[in-house]
Amino acid sequence: MRGMASLSKPLRPVPAAFLPVAALACACVLAFTLLLAWRPHVSGEPATADILDNIILWDSLLPRAVIALVAGASLGLAGALLQRVLRNPIADASTLGIASGAQLALTLGLSFSPLLAGLSRDLVAFAGGLIAVLLVLALSWRRGLDPVTVAISGMIISMIAASLSVTFILARGEYALSISIWGAGALNQHDWNGVISLAPRLVMGGFLSFFLIRPLNVLALDDSSARSLGLAIHGLRFVILLVAVWLAASVTATVGIIAFLGLAAPSLARLCGARTTGQVMATAPIAGAAVLFLTDCLTQLLGPGFSDLAPTGAATALLGGPLLLMLLPKMRSLNIASTGAEAASRAAAHPNALLTGMTGLLLLIIAIALVIGPTPFGWSLARGAMFAELLPFRLPRAAAAGSAGGLLGAAGFIMQRMTGNPLASPEVLGVSTGGGAGLTVALLVFGFISPLTMLGSMTIGALLAFLFMIAVAARSELSAERLLLAGIAVSAISMALISMVLAQGDMRSFILLTWISGSTSRAGSFEAWTGLISLVALALPLFAFHRWFSILPLGTGLARSVGLQVMPSRLTLCVLAAVMTAISSFLVGPLSLTGLIAPHLPRLIGFHRPQHQLAGAIVIGASILIGADWLSRVIIYPYQVPVGLFAALIGGPYLLWLLSRKERQR
């Protein structure tokens, strides 16, 4: 009877947190079982085939599986450390620029001294990642390491590092595609050296993290409480950052960039029920290992002919964008809409005369670009027959760069006015990379495409990206921080798609790499006329919408109260901005940041009326890109720096300065 009574007791319900753990574990076991069962076998004489099969199994397949587990655990632990020490739910090696900094350092090592990079690969990657994260933290320090400011600073540092990396990759053509494939996070292994190198670092990192659990619990409090308990906050934070950067940079040096896994692993750990610091520290590495292992198995199973569907690092990057969107409701930020973007305190006394002077300066820059240039015998002033010979080469470049700059200035002006966000621009909001995603899809579907198909696909991609961000941020009335984080998420998804095609190493990769660089060296009459006609056809109608530009920044409610139809006006402006962004990205690539700088400078100069600001943004944008194109052509003559990358190296520091300015007292 006693036994019967015990049998009648109700069973304890299975914890809800156990379900995702069991599902992930079963998926990993099933995927690896299928991988072993369906792996191709070497044909030929049975004895030789068995030997080769064993070699493939023990020296390629199994090391790859183990390196996926070790790398995933390392990134999961690094992400958990970064999120805890910075109190930032979106901190990881990707959002803080650690991976991009490490990749830039390794690219420089491979470009200038391949032997040195091979001997001290981990040290080079660690130095690059540490410099990047220190720059991000320095930019965010005045705002108390605010999560959104940290994310934006990390995005800017990543863009600058990417610009430099692509520049050096293009300068060393023999390494271009190999570095692109490695940078996308390919886990292919030919021996156990990668595991032997990375596994001890994971063990050491886990050992150090065990002793950091108690200080991390104290750091979860506010700084004053932590200091009252006798904790040296800055020193401890620096030590924890060193451990996290060391783990993330070691993974980057071994297998390339595995994007956003450090963001996903702690979130998955919390989904599985981890709450305390110790639980997150123990669970996040397991979650990271499982996610990367499962993703790698799927890329092998789903690839044609058992080749990889895509590099594993690029595939995991697809997790980053949706996860950032899921984390948006948890973001609490300071008002970044006023970060250094205030209008000038005094209006320009004679704006029309000032615009005339700026136009004259633009004409002077065009003349310099057409006439002055270096030769093997020094600088020369082209005139007469020499000018006639050089004009067919220089004029299309100047026209393409100038029209792209004007289009970007106008598109940035639209975005900043429509959202009321002075940090909005085609590059920062990911609209340019959305156009790149459209181009990538067209390349996958059609193979080699015509310039018109390229323009159409980029326009569709840019429009969808911008409309998606507006829809996501509309719930918070287009708040600046939500819009920017949505833009970062869209950029993550778009760049993941682009990286997948880049890593294929075929002609499509070269087309995308050339597009990313934004080179105008091949600009001809088609590019020049496309840019000029688009600038006239798309920018001139904007001056008739000056009433919209005056009312939309005041908010939806006030706009409706004065009779403005908000949705049709926003949709019209979205389409115009997307088309202008797509055409300018087609001409000069996605990384120029001219769309951010050009609308800012007219406000700083003193233009207050929308018409004057729009005209100033167009003229300044054209001047910036024509000047950048000329400098990119002459600064390291006879070699050339792609104008899009060169302009990004100018615009990136400007945006960093903009973020670092103290907020004015109202």
PyMOL commands that set and color helices and strands:
alter all, ss='L'
color gray80, all
select helices_A, chain A and resi 2-7+18-38+46-86+98-112+114-119+121-143+147-171+173-183+193-211+213-219+223-228+233-255+261-271+277-302+304-306+312-330+336-338+351-371+385-419+431-446+451-474+480-502+507-517+525-554+556-561+566-588+594-605+610-634+643-660
alter helices_A, ss='H'
color red, helices_A
select strands_A, chain A and resi 372-375+378-381
alter strands_A, ss='S'
color yellow, strands_A
deselect
rebuild
show_as cartoon
